[in-house]
Amino acid sequence: MAKKMWNAVVAGGAVAVFTAMAAAPTDAATGGVSYSQVTVNGGKPIVIGIQEVVSVPVTFRMTTSRTWAWPPLFLLYRGKLGEMGSDTLYSGFGYSDDACPTEGKGNCVVDDGVLDIDPKSHIEGNGYAGTWKSCARLSLPGGDSVYTDLKHPVQVQRATRVTVNAAPEPVLFGKTITVTGKVTLANWEKHTYQGYAGRTVSLQFKADGTSSYKTVKKVTSSSTGALKTTVKATESGTWRWNYYGNSTAGAKASAGDHVVVSPGVREMHGPRVMHAAG
């Protein structure tokens, strides 16, 4: 099926960044235009790093009897509805020609929209992270537009990275395992990852033969984002750090580090029994 794709549109020097959007309410209607079944990224937050382009799936339904000159654009804004400026971010979406043509009348259906976000050109600062209001704009013949408040806050989050190292490997039963790592946060202004201080991060363990991790303890990251703690070696399994994120930083778990716990002398042979001479 033939499709059209519109690139990001610049508004007041800022280019669109979108995040998770729940289904639009049935009362999201203005000027004879309403929206429903709106989803962005499957309802999950959009987490953006420092260089990777993020492709965000988008779906929506627009219902109207009006004639329009351009398909609807979804917007994030922090000012007043309909005021396009530095606090407005927006972008076009890709869609099927027969479902939502370049111009037309009546309803519009988008089932396979994609929004590409390039942090190197679309993100202007760390202040882009956080909560935005959402709306849609439908362009009408003659240059007029209809703005519809979708009444859903949306989030943009900076990506985090988490590393782990558990040592020694292998280790004797009952000995100490030292688990270290680091949690870092994307800096959109310097295009690098920097230590994320003061974060509560969970140390988790998955025993061999099991399918899920369990939290063992929680540790606060240092001023450089470093993580460190010790645990007793009781069974073989995999260790990881898990950071649950916040309103401006994405959640992230480290890869797992497997440690084999070897039995000690007592575990292999049992307790030594001394017999008195007879």
DOKOLBA-533335 format. One record per residue (C-alpha): residue in three letters; chain; z, x, y. Coordinates in nm, 4 decimals, decimal comma. Layout:
REM residues N
SITE   resn   chain          z          x          y
SITE    ALA       A          Z          X          Y
...
***
This chain:
REM residues 278
SITE   resn   chain          z          x          y
SITE    MET       A     0,0000     0,0000     0,0000
SITE    ALA       A    -0,0957     0,1405     0,3404
SITE    LYS       A     0,1978     0,2245     0,5651
SITE    LYS       A     0,2606     0,3366     0,9196
SITE    MET       A     0,5345     0,5715     1,0347
SITE    TRP       A     0,6601     0,6171     1,3898
SITE    ASN       A     0,8325     0,9384     1,4900
SITE    ALA       A     1,1603     0,9456     1,6797
SITE    VAL       A     1,1377     0,8214     2,0376
SITE    VAL       A     1,3115     1,0007     2,3224
SITE    ALA       A     1,5441     0,7942     2,5444
SITE    GLY       A     1,7205     0,9552     2,8369
SITE    GLY       A     1,6833     1,3000     2,6799
SITE    ALA       A     1,8475     1,1928     2,3528
SITE    VAL       A     1,6796     1,1234     2,0229
SITE    ALA       A     1,8003     0,8776     1,7650
SITE    VAL       A     2,0649     0,9415     1,5059
SITE    PHE       A     2,1577     0,6534     1,2748
SITE    THR       A     2,4428     0,6008     1,0363
SITE    ALA       A     2,5590     0,3465     0,7826
SITE    MET       A     2,5090    -0,0121     0,8960
SITE    ALA       A     2,6550    -0,3063     0,7101
SITE    ALA       A     2,4596    -0,6280     0,6625
SITE    ALA       A     2,3994    -0,7915     0,9987
SITE    PRO       A     2,5842    -1,1206     1,0588
SITE    THR       A     2,3849    -1,4423     1,0639
SITE    ASP       A     2,4808    -1,4971     1,4289
SITE    ALA       A     2,3128    -1,1722     1,5409
SITE    ALA       A     2,0528    -1,3634     1,7402
SITE    THR       A     1,9343    -1,3431     2,1012
SITE    GLY       A     1,6372    -1,5002     2,2761
SITE    GLY       A     1,5017    -1,6681     1,9649
SITE    VAL       A     1,5247    -1,3486     1,7573
SITE    SER       A     1,7726    -1,2919     1,4725
SITE    TYR       A     1,8360    -1,0186     1,2176
SITE    SER       A     1,9810    -1,0250     0,8681
SITE    GLN       A     2,0085    -0,8129     0,5517
SITE    VAL       A     2,0281    -0,4945     0,7572
SITE    THR       A     2,1183    -0,1849     0,5569
SITE    VAL       A     2,1031     0,1810     0,6464
SITE    ASN       A     2,1661     0,4520     0,3890
SITE    GLY       A     2,2965     0,1987     0,1396
SITE    GLY       A     2,6017     0,1262     0,3533
SITE    LYS       A     2,7274     0,4866     0,3465
SITE    PRO       A     2,7905     0,7087     0,6503
SITE    ILE       A     2,5120     0,9434     0,7533
SITE    VAL       A     2,6396     1,2993     0,7163
SITE    ILE       A     2,4327     1,5575     0,9048
SITE    GLY       A     2,4404     1,9342     0,8625
SITE    ILE       A     2,2961     2,2075     1,0841
SITE    GLN       A     1,9399     2,2474     0,9573
SITE    GLU       A     1,8478     2,0109     0,6724
SITE    VAL       A     1,6434     1,7031     0,7654
SITE    VAL       A     1,8239     1,3889     0,6490
SITE    SER       A     1,5995     1,1050     0,5244
SITE    VAL       A     1,7754     0,7713     0,5630
SITE    PRO       A     1,6535     0,4581     0,3796
SITE    VAL       A     1,6420     0,1441     0,5973
SITE    THR       A     1,5898    -0,2268     0,5254
SITE    PHE       A     1,6096    -0,5352     0,7481
SITE    ARG       A     1,4819    -0,8878     0,8086
SITE    MET       A     1,3801    -1,0166     1,1514
SITE    THR       A     1,3361    -1,3897     1,2017
SITE    THR       A     1,1594    -1,5257     1,5105
SITE    SER       A     0,8886    -1,7674     1,6208
SITE    ARG       A     0,7950    -1,5469     1,9139
SITE    THR       A     0,4879    -1,3294     1,9546
SITE    TRP       A     0,5728    -0,9612     1,9802
SITE    ALA       A     0,3821    -0,6559     2,0970
SITE    TRP       A     0,5707    -0,3946     1,8941
SITE    PRO       A     0,7935    -0,4130     1,5843
SITE    PRO       A     1,1703    -0,4059     1,6323
SITE    LEU       A     1,3514    -0,0797     1,7019
SITE    PHE       A     1,7127    -0,0311     1,5963
SITE    LEU       A     1,9360     0,1322     1,8557
SITE    LEU       A     2,2746     0,2955     1,8826
SITE    TYR       A     2,4364     0,2737     2,2236
SITE    ARG       A     2,7637     0,3442     2,4014
SITE    GLY       A     2,6924     0,1732     2,7315
SITE    LYS       A     2,5874    -0,1836     2,8031
SITE    LEU       A     2,3435    -0,3709     2,5827
SITE    GLY       A     1,9894    -0,3301     2,7112
SITE    GLU       A     2,0584    -0,0384     2,9430
SITE    MET       A     1,8487     0,2557     2,8288
SITE    GLY       A     1,9967     0,5888     2,9318
SITE    SER       A     2,1732     0,8991     2,8093
SITE    ASP       A     2,4126     0,6814     2,6080
SITE    THR       A     2,1306     0,5190     2,4117
SITE    LEU       A     1,9831     0,6603     2,0919
SITE    TYR       A     1,6914     0,5000     1,9149
SITE    SER       A     1,4043     0,5623     1,6780
SITE    GLY       A     1,1168     0,3911     1,5015
SITE    PHE       A     1,0988     0,3101     1,1325
SITE    GLY       A     0,8263     0,3271     0,8712
SITE    TYR       A     0,7166    -0,0013     0,7132
SITE    SER       A     0,4396    -0,1773     0,5239
SITE    ASP       A     0,1464    -0,3016     0,7359
SITE    ASP       A     0,1299    -0,6458     0,5776
SITE    ALA       A     0,5067    -0,7059     0,6143
SITE    CYS       A     0,5560    -0,5853     0,9702
SITE    PRO       A     0,2294    -0,5083     1,1523
SITE    THR       A     0,2027    -0,3197     1,4792
SITE    GLU       A     0,1837    -0,6492     1,6675
SITE    GLY       A     0,2126    -1,0051     1,5519
SITE    LYS       A     0,4099    -1,3278     1,5551
SITE    GLY       A     0,6992    -1,4572     1,3509
SITE    ASN       A     0,9068    -1,2869     1,0854
SITE    CYS       A     0,9138    -0,9189     0,9970
SITE    VAL       A     1,0397    -0,7702     0,6682
SITE    VAL       A     1,1124    -0,4002     0,6102
SITE    ASP       A     1,2032    -0,3025     0,2543
SITE    ASP       A     1,1098     0,0650     0,2534
SITE    GLY       A     1,1848     0,2026     0,5961
SITE    VAL       A     1,2751     0,5707     0,6290
SITE    LEU       A     1,4434     0,7403     0,9227
SITE    ASP       A     1,4201     1,1223     0,9275
SITE    ILE       A     1,6920     1,3019     1,1240
SITE    ASP       A     1,6426     1,6677     1,2162
SITE    PRO       A     1,9701     1,8172     1,3461
SITE    LYS       A     1,7837     2,1049     1,5115
SITE    SER       A     1,5888     1,8750     1,7442
SITE    HIS       A     1,7562     1,5321     1,7360
SITE    ILE       A     2,1216     1,6339     1,7819
SITE    GLU       A     2,2251     1,7591     2,1256
SITE    GLY       A     2,5957     1,8204     2,0763
SITE    ASN       A     2,9071     1,7664     1,8672
SITE    GLY       A     2,9846     1,4625     2,0818
SITE    TYR       A     2,7165     1,2728     1,8913
SITE    ALA       A     2,9643     1,2376     1,6052
SITE    GLY       A     3,1731     0,9215     1,6080
SITE    THR       A     3,1396     0,5476     1,6467
SITE    TRP       A     2,8410     0,3786     1,8091
SITE    LYS       A     2,7545     0,0150     1,8726
SITE    SER       A     2,4308    -0,1119     1,7203
SITE    CYS       A     2,1540    -0,3401     1,8386
SITE    ALA       A     1,7799    -0,4043     1,7965
SITE    ARG       A     1,5045    -0,4275     2,0558
SITE    LEU       A     1,1892    -0,6365     2,0136
SITE    SER       A     0,9065    -0,5584     2,2553
SITE    LEU       A     0,7183    -0,8637     2,3873
SITE    PRO       A     0,3740    -0,8910     2,5491
SITE    GLY       A     0,3807    -0,8067     2,9183
SITE    GLY       A     0,6474    -0,5390     2,8879
SITE    ASP       A     0,9550    -0,7573     2,8331
SITE    SER       A     1,2052    -0,6901     2,5548
SITE    VAL       A     1,4670    -0,8873     2,3658
SITE    TYR       A     1,7862    -0,6971     2,2824
SITE    THR       A     2,0043    -0,8298     2,0002
SITE    ASP       A     2,3590    -0,7038     1,9467
SITE    LEU       A     2,4131    -0,6593     1,5721
SITE    LYS       A     2,7918    -0,6609     1,6217
SITE    HIS       A     2,8486    -0,3736     1,3794
SITE    PRO       A     2,9983    -0,0357     1,4706
SITE    VAL       A     2,8205     0,2574     1,3046
SITE    GLN       A     2,9260     0,6155     1,2318
SITE    VAL       A     2,7608     0,9549     1,2691
SITE    GLN       A     2,9415     1,2392     1,0926
SITE    ARG       A     2,9243     1,6183     1,0953
SITE    ALA       A     2,8844     1,7712     0,7505
SITE    THR       A     3,1631     1,9703     0,5877
SITE    ARG       A     3,1462     2,2402     0,3223
SITE    VAL       A     3,4212     2,3311     0,0754
SITE    THR       A     3,4418     2,6362    -0,1537
SITE    VAL       A     3,6771     2,7170    -0,4447
SITE    ASN       A     3,7879     3,0116    -0,6548
SITE    ALA       A     4,0506     2,9958    -0,9303
SITE    ALA       A     4,1814     3,3258    -1,0750
SITE    PRO       A     4,2460     3,5008    -1,3033
SITE    GLU       A     3,9874     3,3922    -1,5573
SITE    PRO       A     4,0904     3,3657    -1,8378
SITE    VAL       A     4,4665     3,3335    -1,7993
SITE    LEU       A     4,7580     3,3255    -2,0438
SITE    PHE       A     4,9494     3,0035    -2,0960
SITE    GLY       A     5,2379     2,9724    -1,8504
SITE    LYS       A     5,1074     3,2346    -1,6111
SITE    THR       A     5,0139     3,1683    -1,2473
SITE    ILE       A     4,6678     3,0584    -1,1344
SITE    THR       A     4,5855     3,1226    -0,7691
SITE    VAL       A     4,3357     2,8752    -0,6244
SITE    THR       A     4,1687     2,9665    -0,2948
SITE    GLY       A     3,8823     2,8266    -0,0914
SITE    LYS       A     3,7703     2,7269     0,2549
SITE    VAL       A     3,6736     2,4092     0,4387
SITE    THR       A     3,4183     2,4412     0,7198
SITE    LEU       A     3,2601     2,1949     0,9632
SITE    ALA       A     2,9057     2,1808     1,1014
SITE    ASN       A     2,8861     2,2833     1,4666
SITE    TRP       A     2,5748     2,1110     1,6048
SITE    GLU       A     2,5851     2,3147     1,9250
SITE    LYS       A     2,5926     2,6596     1,7633
SITE    HIS       A     2,4033     2,5555     1,4483
SITE    THR       A     2,6565     2,7101     1,2146
SITE    TYR       A     2,9546     2,6124     0,9993
SITE    GLN       A     3,2972     2,7021     1,1368
SITE    GLY       A     3,6454     2,6979     0,9850
SITE    TYR       A     3,8046     2,3523     0,9938
SITE    ALA       A     4,1733     2,4000     1,0711
SITE    GLY       A     4,4623     2,1670     0,9942
SITE    ARG       A     4,2798     1,9600     0,7320
SITE    THR       A     4,4646     1,8030     0,4395
SITE    VAL       A     4,2669     1,8928     0,1276
SITE    SER       A     4,3454     1,7856    -0,2292
SITE    LEU       A     4,3542     2,0342    -0,5156
SITE    GLN       A     4,2181     1,8543    -0,8213
SITE    PHE       A     4,1999     1,9386    -1,1925
SITE    LYS       A     3,9833     1,8070    -1,4758
SITE    ALA       A     4,1077     1,9058    -1,8214
SITE    ASP       A     3,8533     1,9999    -2,0871
SITE    GLY       A     3,7461     1,6918    -2,2818
SITE    THR       A     3,8136     1,4519    -1,9925
SITE    SER       A     3,5688     1,3005    -1,7456
SITE    SER       A     3,7615     1,2687    -1,4188
SITE    TYR       A     3,9566     1,4811    -1,1743
SITE    LYS       A     4,3219     1,4216    -1,0929
SITE    THR       A     4,4973     1,5369    -0,7773
SITE    VAL       A     4,7594     1,8040    -0,8453
SITE    LYS       A     4,8765     1,8784    -0,4915
SITE    LYS       A     4,7651     1,8709    -0,1281
SITE    VAL       A     4,7230     2,1744     0,0971
SITE    THR       A     4,6655     2,2103     0,4729
SITE    SER       A     4,3863     2,4449     0,5795
SITE    SER       A     4,4738     2,7460     0,7956
SITE    SER       A     4,3462     2,8198     1,1456
SITE    THR       A     4,0302     2,9625     0,9859
SITE    GLY       A     3,9900     2,6771     0,7381
SITE    ALA       A     4,1259     2,8833     0,4480
SITE    LEU       A     4,2897     2,7111     0,1494
SITE    LYS       A     4,5368     2,8717    -0,0930
SITE    THR       A     4,7957     2,7614    -0,3467
SITE    THR       A     4,9293     2,8477    -0,6938
SITE    VAL       A     4,9707     2,6448    -1,0120
SITE    LYS       A     5,0964     2,7135    -1,3653
SITE    ALA       A     4,8406     2,7574    -1,6412
SITE    THR       A     4,8975     2,4861    -1,9030
SITE    GLU       A     4,5500     2,3933    -2,0332
SITE    SER       A     4,1859     2,4873    -1,9934
SITE    GLY       A     3,9861     2,2932    -1,7387
SITE    THR       A     3,8110     2,2875    -1,4027
SITE    TRP       A     3,9655     2,3206    -1,0565
SITE    ARG       A     3,8211     2,1991    -0,7266
SITE    TRP       A     3,9145     2,1178    -0,3667
SITE    ASN       A     3,8369     1,7703    -0,2294
SITE    TYR       A     3,8311     1,6843     0,1423
SITE    TYR       A     3,8144     1,3112     0,2143
SITE    GLY       A     3,6691     1,3351     0,5665
SITE    ASN       A     3,7439     1,1370     0,8825
SITE    SER       A     3,5584     0,9326     1,1440
SITE    THR       A     3,3571     1,2320     1,2685
SITE    ALA       A     3,3499     1,4626     0,9633
SITE    GLY       A     3,1973     1,3833     0,6257
SITE    ALA       A     3,3832     1,3900     0,2961
SITE    LYS       A     3,3064     1,6774     0,0611
SITE    ALA       A     3,4264     1,8147    -0,2709
SITE    SER       A     3,3713     2,1741    -0,3746
SITE    ALA       A     3,1950     2,2740    -0,6925
SITE    GLY       A     3,4272     2,3165    -0,9904
SITE    ASP       A     3,5668     2,6504    -1,1128
SITE    HIS       A     3,6453     2,6523    -1,4858
SITE    VAL       A     3,9440     2,8470    -1,6147
SITE    VAL       A     4,0174     2,9087    -1,9839
SITE    VAL       A     4,3875     2,9146    -2,0686
SITE    SER       A     4,4599     3,1408    -2,3669
SITE    PRO       A     4,7702     3,0877    -2,5801
SITE    GLY       A     5,0459     3,3480    -2,5490
SITE    VAL       A     5,2248     3,5240    -2,8359
SITE    ARG       A     5,4797     3,2462    -2,8826
SITE    GLU       A     5,2111     2,9774    -2,8838
SITE    MET       A     5,0073     3,1637    -3,1480
SITE    HIS       A     5,2879     3,2664    -3,3859
SITE    GLY       A     5,5836     3,0524    -3,2932
SITE    PRO       A     5,9322     3,1792    -3,2050
SITE    ARG       A     6,0484     3,5003    -3,3665
SITE    VAL       A     6,3470     3,4451    -3,6002
SITE    MET       A     6,5998     3,7244    -3,6568
SITE    HIS       A     6,7752     3,7375    -3,9997
SITE    ALA       A     7,1044     3,9134    -4,0552
SITE    ALA       A     7,1133     4,1847    -4,3226
SITE    GLY       A     7,2815     4,0693    -4,6432
***
